[in-house]
């Protein structure tokens, strides 16, 4: 027989008073901020759109939980910090969680969610990416003059003997090598790849698809492809030249490049010797590797510090701006993308690709991407000009979603009694006002 008695946990007393705790509070949630996520979904209908493109091959008479409810349950869980399917063994009973996905019943179990993920396939992954890109397009209030598309790859450690398991020499581990594409803070692509491929594998095809889609909507938009030296491929550059796309990428140094930069580097060393302060000088020249079809513009950075020379090179077809402006204001800004990838992997668990089969792992990567897209909408349209305008997903979760609340549920209402001592009450109310439907705001 199951023992239903709640255990009392005793802590160090406070003066003459005992301090005790037990998990017997009833309908209390630690995720009162799920109300904001629910309003975001009602604003953009992102998960509703995704659910419509996922086929349901189950027998109708045996269906308890819809595709949409399971999708919301999983994405909201990631946004709220629950990476493991086993977390839903208890979360499924949380009234706040049920309300978040517009349900009044117990949610799907861990095993049901596992079967849902394992039904994923290639077409679902492609269609979800289309929806994410369309959501980005819809979020642009004004026609953009320029779009900078940042490409980068990262390591995603393997959890076991999984499909697509390979060792990567640079990362010195067994891992996947997902490719991410961002436009500013907006995630466009999260494409899972094996690590035995070139870091630029399929980047060309993805750039082509994105450029076609954006020019369907904005025919005259200026598109710039940006990446580190791992994306320096002459075939990509030739294609960009033919299709009126600009590029700015790193290029690995070699003896020829260093020889061309040598006069500027010597000048930087002389200035460092005179001042004992770091020197950064810039120059530009035309250069062609043996495999290139033509010469291209190279920006060289001659940096000299107490640790010695630190030369860097980028290649670009951008005609405007001088070398320093191109390097500092165009190329170096790509470093912010690394923060976005950290949000994905550390805050939203994009590296929790522990399924055995390939496409369920790609699906998990996309579930994290959907959670990121919802949080980015909140950040862009409700948090601007607030203290959380530039906050990362983990900070937004901690300060806006993790709110203790007592829930009272009757036949007419569901009332969230949020913590009286929650320190961000004014900010929460401001966001609530911005996310409120126009019909309710009018009343």
Buried (B, 14 or more C-beta within 10 A) or exposed (E): EEEEEEEEEEEEEEEEEEEEEEEEEEBBBBBBBBBBBBBBBEBBEBBEBBBEBBEEEBEEEEEEBBBBBBBBBBBBBBBBBBBEBEBBEEBBEBBBBBBBBEBEEEBBBBEBBBEBBEBBBEEBBEBBBEBBBBBBEEBBEEEBEEBBBBBBBBBBBBBEEBEBBEEBEEBEEBBBBBBBBBBBBBBBBBBBBBBEBEBBBEBBEBBEBBBEBBBEEBEEBBBBBBBBBBBBBBEBBEBBBEEEBBBBBBBEBEEEBBEBBBEBBBBBBEBBEEEEEBBBBBBBBEBEBEEBEEEBBBBBBBBBEEEEBBBBBBBBBBEEBEBBBBBBEBBEBBEEBBEBBBBBBEBBBBBBBBBEBBBBBBBBBBBBBBBBBBBBBBBBBBBEEBEBEEBBBBBBBBBBBBBBBBBEEEEEEBEBEBEEEBEBEEBBEBBEEBBBEEEEEEE
